[in-house]
Amino acid sequence: MAKKAVASFKKSDGRTYSKVIKMVKSPKTGAYTFMEEMVPNEAVQEFFA
């Protein structure tokens, strides 16, 4: 069986990381792109600021 990548982020105390997706507008073309990242739960608000 294949090992899931998300399993390495889990600890015994529960989920400590969240996958966040942010929509960013390109200054050149004006098109929107999606930026996704795994961040600690404490840093989710900082990611969107």
PDB file of N, CA, C and O in Angstrom, chain B, residues numbered from 101:
ATOM      1  N   MET B 101       0.826  -1.188   0.000  1.00  0.00           N
ATOM      2  CA  MET B 101       0.000   0.000   0.000  1.00  0.00           C
ATOM      3  C   MET B 101       0.865   1.244   0.000  1.00  0.00           C
ATOM      4  O   MET B 101       1.961   1.250   0.560  1.00  0.00           O
ATOM      5  N   ALA B 102       0.379   2.277  -0.617  1.00  0.00           N
ATOM      6  CA  ALA B 102       1.115   3.543  -0.660  1.00  0.00           C
ATOM      7  C   ALA B 102       0.928   4.297   0.650  1.00  0.00           C
ATOM      8  O   ALA B 102      -0.146   4.274   1.251  1.00  0.00           O
ATOM      9  N   LYS B 103       1.973   4.950   1.070  1.00  0.00           N
ATOM     10  CA  LYS B 103       1.924   5.736   2.305  1.00  0.00           C
ATOM     11  C   LYS B 103       1.423   7.137   1.965  1.00  0.00           C
ATOM     12  O   LYS B 103       1.901   7.763   1.019  1.00  0.00           O
ATOM     13  N   LYS B 104       0.475   7.613   2.729  1.00  0.00           N
ATOM     14  CA  LYS B 104      -0.057   8.950   2.476  1.00  0.00           C
ATOM     15  C   LYS B 104       0.891  10.005   3.019  1.00  0.00           C
ATOM     16  O   LYS B 104       1.495   9.815   4.074  1.00  0.00           O
ATOM     17  N   ALA B 105       1.025  11.114   2.304  1.00  0.00           N
ATOM     18  CA  ALA B 105       1.904  12.202   2.739  1.00  0.00           C
ATOM     19  C   ALA B 105       1.353  12.890   3.976  1.00  0.00           C
ATOM     20  O   ALA B 105       2.121  13.383   4.803  1.00  0.00           O
ATOM     21  N   VAL B 106       0.030  12.932   4.115  1.00  0.00           N
ATOM     22  CA  VAL B 106      -0.603  13.620   5.238  1.00  0.00           C
ATOM     23  C   VAL B 106      -0.305  12.907   6.554  1.00  0.00           C
ATOM     24  O   VAL B 106      -0.288  13.539   7.609  1.00  0.00           O
ATOM     25  N   ALA B 107      -0.071  11.602   6.500  1.00  0.00           N
ATOM     26  CA  ALA B 107       0.178  10.832   7.719  1.00  0.00           C
ATOM     27  C   ALA B 107       1.431  11.306   8.442  1.00  0.00           C
ATOM     28  O   ALA B 107       1.522  11.170   9.662  1.00  0.00           O
ATOM     29  N   SER B 108       2.391  11.854   7.722  1.00  0.00           N
ATOM     30  CA  SER B 108       3.613  12.317   8.369  1.00  0.00           C
ATOM     31  C   SER B 108       3.398  13.605   9.155  1.00  0.00           C
ATOM     32  O   SER B 108       4.209  13.930  10.022  1.00  0.00           O
ATOM     33  N   PHE B 109       2.335  14.339   8.877  1.00  0.00           N
ATOM     34  CA  PHE B 109       2.052  15.579   9.591  1.00  0.00           C
ATOM     35  C   PHE B 109       1.244  15.350  10.864  1.00  0.00           C
ATOM     36  O   PHE B 109       1.129  16.248  11.698  1.00  0.00           O
ATOM     37  N   LYS B 110       0.689  14.165  11.016  1.00  0.00           N
ATOM     38  CA  LYS B 110      -0.140  13.888  12.189  1.00  0.00           C
ATOM     39  C   LYS B 110       0.711  13.499  13.382  1.00  0.00           C
ATOM     40  O   LYS B 110       1.774  12.894  13.238  1.00  0.00           O
ATOM     41  N   LYS B 111       0.230  13.852  14.550  1.00  0.00           N
ATOM     42  CA  LYS B 111       0.874  13.445  15.791  1.00  0.00           C
ATOM     43  C   LYS B 111      -0.189  12.808  16.661  1.00  0.00           C
ATOM     44  O   LYS B 111      -1.364  12.792  16.293  1.00  0.00           O
ATOM     45  N   SER B 112       0.201  12.288  17.800  1.00  0.00           N
ATOM     46  CA  SER B 112      -0.747  11.599  18.657  1.00  0.00           C
ATOM     47  C   SER B 112      -1.774  12.549  19.276  1.00  0.00           C
ATOM     48  O   SER B 112      -2.848  12.106  19.683  1.00  0.00           O
ATOM     49  N   ASP B 113      -1.463  13.852  19.356  1.00  0.00           N
ATOM     50  CA  ASP B 113      -2.388  14.809  19.963  1.00  0.00           C
ATOM     51  C   ASP B 113      -3.391  15.380  18.965  1.00  0.00           C
ATOM     52  O   ASP B 113      -4.142  16.291  19.311  1.00  0.00           O
ATOM     53  N   GLY B 114      -3.420  14.871  17.742  1.00  0.00           N
ATOM     54  CA  GLY B 114      -4.381  15.334  16.751  1.00  0.00           C
ATOM     55  C   GLY B 114      -3.690  16.070  15.616  1.00  0.00           C
ATOM     56  O   GLY B 114      -2.465  16.048  15.500  1.00  0.00           O
ATOM     57  N   ARG B 115      -4.487  16.720  14.785  1.00  0.00           N
ATOM     58  CA  ARG B 115      -3.927  17.449  13.651  1.00  0.00           C
ATOM     59  C   ARG B 115      -3.287  18.746  14.128  1.00  0.00           C
ATOM     60  O   ARG B 115      -3.913  19.523  14.850  1.00  0.00           O
ATOM     61  N   THR B 116      -2.057  18.976  13.731  1.00  0.00           N
ATOM     62  CA  THR B 116      -1.379  20.206  14.093  1.00  0.00           C
ATOM     63  C   THR B 116      -1.105  21.066  12.873  1.00  0.00           C
ATOM     64  O   THR B 116      -0.669  22.210  13.008  1.00  0.00           O
ATOM     65  N   TYR B 117      -1.357  20.528  11.669  1.00  0.00           N
ATOM     66  CA  TYR B 117      -1.163  21.266  10.428  1.00  0.00           C
ATOM     67  C   TYR B 117      -2.469  21.326   9.661  1.00  0.00           C
ATOM     68  O   TYR B 117      -3.298  20.419   9.748  1.00  0.00           O
ATOM     69  N   SER B 118      -2.646  22.409   8.905  1.00  0.00           N
ATOM     70  CA  SER B 118      -3.817  22.558   8.049  1.00  0.00           C
ATOM     71  C   SER B 118      -3.364  22.911   6.644  1.00  0.00           C
ATOM     72  O   SER B 118      -2.367  23.610   6.460  1.00  0.00           O
ATOM     73  N   LYS B 119      -4.096  22.427   5.660  1.00  0.00           N
ATOM     74  CA  LYS B 119      -3.818  22.793   4.278  1.00  0.00           C
ATOM     75  C   LYS B 119      -4.661  24.019   3.963  1.00  0.00           C
ATOM     76  O   LYS B 119      -5.887  23.976   4.060  1.00  0.00           O
ATOM     77  N   VAL B 120      -4.002  25.113   3.586  1.00  0.00           N
ATOM     78  CA  VAL B 120      -4.712  26.357   3.291  1.00  0.00           C
ATOM     79  C   VAL B 120      -4.528  26.695   1.815  1.00  0.00           C
ATOM     80  O   VAL B 120      -3.474  26.446   1.230  1.00  0.00           O
ATOM     81  N   ILE B 121      -5.572  27.266   1.229  1.00  0.00           N
ATOM     82  CA  ILE B 121      -5.565  27.635  -0.185  1.00  0.00           C
ATOM     83  C   ILE B 121      -5.936  29.104  -0.282  1.00  0.00           C
ATOM     84  O   ILE B 121      -6.954  29.533   0.262  1.00  0.00           O
ATOM     85  N   LYS B 122      -5.109  29.870  -0.975  1.00  0.00           N
ATOM     86  CA  LYS B 122      -5.304  31.315  -1.103  1.00  0.00           C
ATOM     87  C   LYS B 122      -5.355  31.667  -2.586  1.00  0.00           C
ATOM     88  O   LYS B 122      -4.547  31.167  -3.368  1.00  0.00           O
ATOM     89  N   MET B 123      -6.300  32.526  -2.982  1.00  0.00           N
ATOM     90  CA  MET B 123      -6.412  32.964  -4.361  1.00  0.00           C
ATOM     91  C   MET B 123      -5.608  34.250  -4.527  1.00  0.00           C
ATOM     92  O   MET B 123      -5.838  35.223  -3.809  1.00  0.00           O
ATOM     93  N   VAL B 124      -4.658  34.259  -5.476  1.00  0.00           N
ATOM     94  CA  VAL B 124      -3.766  35.385  -5.685  1.00  0.00           C
ATOM     95  C   VAL B 124      -3.915  35.875  -7.117  1.00  0.00           C
ATOM     96  O   VAL B 124      -3.920  35.080  -8.058  1.00  0.00           O
ATOM     97  N   LYS B 125      -4.036  37.196  -7.276  1.00  0.00           N
ATOM     98  CA  LYS B 125      -4.171  37.778  -8.607  1.00  0.00           C
ATOM     99  C   LYS B 125      -2.799  38.140  -9.154  1.00  0.00           C
ATOM    100  O   LYS B 125      -1.999  38.779  -8.471  1.00  0.00           O
ATOM    101  N   SER B 126      -2.529  37.728 -10.392  1.00  0.00           N
ATOM    102  CA  SER B 126      -1.254  38.006 -11.038  1.00  0.00           C
ATOM    103  C   SER B 126      -1.209  39.468 -11.479  1.00  0.00           C
ATOM    104  O   SER B 126      -2.153  39.940 -12.114  1.00  0.00           O
ATOM    105  N   PRO B 127      -0.137  40.198 -11.159  1.00  0.00           N
ATOM    106  CA  PRO B 127      -0.060  41.596 -11.571  1.00  0.00           C
ATOM    107  C   PRO B 127       0.140  41.767 -13.080  1.00  0.00           C
ATOM    108  O   PRO B 127      -0.251  42.790 -13.641  1.00  0.00           O
ATOM    109  N   LYS B 128       0.747  40.774 -13.740  1.00  0.00           N
ATOM    110  CA  LYS B 128       1.001  40.879 -15.180  1.00  0.00           C
ATOM    111  C   LYS B 128      -0.259  40.642 -16.004  1.00  0.00           C
ATOM    112  O   LYS B 128      -0.633  41.475 -16.830  1.00  0.00           O
ATOM    113  N   THR B 129      -0.909  39.507 -15.778  1.00  0.00           N
ATOM    114  CA  THR B 129      -2.021  39.114 -16.633  1.00  0.00           C
ATOM    115  C   THR B 129      -3.381  39.410 -16.038  1.00  0.00           C
ATOM    116  O   THR B 129      -4.368  39.500 -16.768  1.00  0.00           O
ATOM    117  N   GLY B 130      -3.453  39.565 -14.723  1.00  0.00           N
ATOM    118  CA  GLY B 130      -4.732  39.784 -14.067  1.00  0.00           C
ATOM    119  C   GLY B 130      -5.478  38.493 -13.781  1.00  0.00           C
ATOM    120  O   GLY B 130      -6.583  38.523 -13.239  1.00  0.00           O
ATOM    121  N   ALA B 131      -4.886  37.354 -14.139  1.00  0.00           N
ATOM    122  CA  ALA B 131      -5.525  36.066 -13.901  1.00  0.00           C
ATOM    123  C   ALA B 131      -5.309  35.647 -12.443  1.00  0.00           C
ATOM    124  O   ALA B 131      -4.325  36.033 -11.813  1.00  0.00           O
ATOM    125  N   TYR B 132      -6.225  34.871 -11.934  1.00  0.00           N
ATOM    126  CA  TYR B 132      -6.120  34.383 -10.566  1.00  0.00           C
ATOM    127  C   TYR B 132      -5.464  33.005 -10.549  1.00  0.00           C
ATOM    128  O   TYR B 132      -5.748  32.153 -11.391  1.00  0.00           O
ATOM    129  N   THR B 133      -4.584  32.807  -9.576  1.00  0.00           N
ATOM    130  CA  THR B 133      -3.966  31.507  -9.360  1.00  0.00           C
ATOM    131  C   THR B 133      -4.206  31.109  -7.912  1.00  0.00           C
ATOM    132  O   THR B 133      -4.480  31.958  -7.064  1.00  0.00           O
ATOM    133  N   PHE B 134      -4.104  29.837  -7.638  1.00  0.00           N
ATOM    134  CA  PHE B 134      -4.320  29.339  -6.290  1.00  0.00           C
ATOM    135  C   PHE B 134      -2.990  28.906  -5.697  1.00  0.00           C
ATOM    136  O   PHE B 134      -2.244  28.139  -6.306  1.00  0.00           O
ATOM    137  N   MET B 135      -2.700  29.411  -4.490  1.00  0.00           N
ATOM    138  CA  MET B 135      -1.486  29.063  -3.778  1.00  0.00           C
ATOM    139  C   MET B 135      -1.901  28.215  -2.582  1.00  0.00           C
ATOM    140  O   MET B 135      -2.666  28.670  -1.732  1.00  0.00           O
ATOM    141  N   GLU B 136      -1.407  27.003  -2.515  1.00  0.00           N
ATOM    142  CA  GLU B 136      -1.763  26.133  -1.397  1.00  0.00           C
ATOM    143  C   GLU B 136      -0.518  25.717  -0.640  1.00  0.00           C
ATOM    144  O   GLU B 136       0.557  25.547  -1.216  1.00  0.00           O
ATOM    145  N   GLU B 137      -0.686  25.556   0.671  1.00  0.00           N
ATOM    146  CA  GLU B 137       0.452  25.304   1.537  1.00  0.00           C
ATOM    147  C   GLU B 137      -0.012  24.587   2.796  1.00  0.00           C
ATOM    148  O   GLU B 137      -1.161  24.733   3.214  1.00  0.00           O
ATOM    149  N   MET B 138       0.887  23.809   3.401  1.00  0.00           N
ATOM    150  CA  MET B 138       0.625  23.179   4.692  1.00  0.00           C
ATOM    151  C   MET B 138       1.247  24.074   5.763  1.00  0.00           C
ATOM    152  O   MET B 138       2.459  24.287   5.767  1.00  0.00           O
ATOM    153  N   VAL B 139       0.426  24.594   6.663  1.00  0.00           N
ATOM    154  CA  VAL B 139       0.923  25.489   7.713  1.00  0.00           C
ATOM    155  C   VAL B 139       0.437  24.989   9.068  1.00  0.00           C
ATOM    156  O   VAL B 139      -0.589  24.314   9.144  1.00  0.00           O
ATOM    157  N   PRO B 140       1.161  25.310  10.140  1.00  0.00           N
ATOM    158  CA  PRO B 140       0.685  24.954  11.483  1.00  0.00           C
ATOM    159  C   PRO B 140      -0.628  25.673  11.786  1.00  0.00           C
ATOM    160  O   PRO B 140      -0.886  26.756  11.260  1.00  0.00           O
ATOM    161  N   ASN B 141      -1.449  25.070  12.629  1.00  0.00           N
ATOM    162  CA  ASN B 141      -2.751  25.668  12.953  1.00  0.00           C
ATOM    163  C   ASN B 141      -2.630  27.076  13.511  1.00  0.00           C
ATOM    164  O   ASN B 141      -3.511  27.907  13.293  1.00  0.00           O
ATOM    165  N   GLU B 142      -1.535  27.357  14.239  1.00  0.00           N
ATOM    166  CA  GLU B 142      -1.364  28.679  14.829  1.00  0.00           C
ATOM    167  C   GLU B 142      -1.069  29.754  13.777  1.00  0.00           C
ATOM    168  O   GLU B 142      -1.324  30.933  14.020  1.00  0.00           O
ATOM    169  N   ALA B 143      -0.543  29.369  12.625  1.00  0.00           N
ATOM    170  CA  ALA B 143      -0.112  30.325  11.602  1.00  0.00           C
ATOM    171  C   ALA B 143      -1.126  30.502  10.470  1.00  0.00           C
ATOM    172  O   ALA B 143      -0.807  31.132   9.461  1.00  0.00           O
ATOM    173  N   VAL B 144      -2.327  29.967  10.610  1.00  0.00           N
ATOM    174  CA  VAL B 144      -3.308  30.060   9.533  1.00  0.00           C
ATOM    175  C   VAL B 144      -3.731  31.507   9.302  1.00  0.00           C
ATOM    176  O   VAL B 144      -3.823  31.934   8.151  1.00  0.00           O
ATOM    177  N   GLN B 145      -3.986  32.259  10.339  1.00  0.00           N
ATOM    178  CA  GLN B 145      -4.400  33.651  10.179  1.00  0.00           C
ATOM    179  C   GLN B 145      -3.295  34.503   9.590  1.00  0.00           C
ATOM    180  O   GLN B 145      -3.573  35.420   8.817  1.00  0.00           O
ATOM    181  N   GLU B 146      -2.045  34.222   9.937  1.00  0.00           N
ATOM    182  CA  GLU B 146      -0.903  34.961   9.389  1.00  0.00           C
ATOM    183  C   GLU B 146      -0.748  34.699   7.895  1.00  0.00           C
ATOM    184  O   GLU B 146      -0.316  35.582   7.154  1.00  0.00           O
ATOM    185  N   PHE B 147      -1.098  33.490   7.445  1.00  0.00           N
ATOM    186  CA  PHE B 147      -0.994  33.140   6.032  1.00  0.00           C
ATOM    187  C   PHE B 147      -1.944  33.999   5.196  1.00  0.00           C
ATOM    188  O   PHE B 147      -1.590  34.406   4.090  1.00  0.00           O
ATOM    189  N   PHE B 148      -3.120  34.273   5.698  1.00  0.00           N
ATOM    190  CA  PHE B 148      -4.104  35.033   4.945  1.00  0.00           C
ATOM    191  C   PHE B 148      -3.929  36.543   5.095  1.00  0.00           C
ATOM    192  O   PHE B 148      -4.558  37.302   4.358  1.00  0.00           O
ATOM    193  N   ALA B 149      -3.104  36.992   6.016  1.00  0.00           N
ATOM    194  CA  ALA B 149      -2.903  38.439   6.223  1.00  0.00           C
ATOM    195  C   ALA B 149      -1.996  39.020   5.171  1.00  0.00           C
ATOM    196  O   ALA B 149      -1.717  40.219   5.189  1.00  0.00           O
TER     197      ALA B 149
END
